[in-house]
Amino acid sequence: MVDVKGKWALITGASRGVGYELALFMAGRGCNLILHSRSEAHAEKILKKVKALNVEAVTVQAELSDEKQVKAMLQRVDALGMDVDFVFNNAGLQVTYRNDYYETPVEDYDLSFRVNTVAPMIICYHFLPKMVKRDFGRIINTTSGITDQPEQGPYSASKAALDKVTKDLGTKVEGSNVIISLTDPGWCRTDLGGPSAPNDVKDSIPGVALGAFLDDKKSGRLFGAPEFSGMSLEEALAKIQG
């Protein structure tokens, strides 16, 4: 199991929902954090929470639908001077639920792909070569198991595309100390999932974090968080490896 203490992780969408719980979990294990949100003010609460756990933490901001802002955020992270060991591309966007899905506008697809596919891949392409050069790194991209819902076609399609490029990238680092994987938090009660979702957001832990701790040089796997609900990190890792 990877010891994350003293290492640095970038978490997108860290100010609420799954990203918030993930930040608390990683900080509890001693991991220093770069906390992304659309506005740094939104991340003040989680920043204070994780610093209280005696780790270093900073905030960065970017609207993920804007390529220029994403790249500016990455430049700022580089300027901070630390090696980013873990990247959690957690942030995502569901544009809307369209009952009249035959009338889904092109704009829904454009925005969904920019946030859910393009931005994570810009971030992957930025950090992956650095990780390969250092011979260590973990990238965990958040996907969705959504199926059979054309009402959410743009969201579903953008996550399916993320799955594909993540698995393809994984073939390039397979067998190395750089591991790229996918996680599905399940349908959680968050701003994105809505109040009717069956799972508490806390149930996504430790599942959404597993890709950071594995040390078996295997990439391209998907870890569904509900499969590990109620387990300790050690129990979850043993289930995967055993």
Secondary structure, DSSP 4 states (H G I P E B T S, - for coil): ----TT-EEEETTTTSHHHHHHHHHHHHTT-EEEEEESSGGGGHHHHHHHHTTT--EEEEE--TT-HHHHHHHHHHHHHH-----EEEE---------SSGGG--HHHHHHHHIIIIIHHHHHHHHHHHHHHHHT-EEEEEE-----S-GGGHHHHHHHHHHHHHHHHHHHHHTTSSEEEEEEE--SBSSTTT-TT-SB-GGGGTTGGGHHHH--S---S-EEEGGGGTT--HHHHHHHHH-
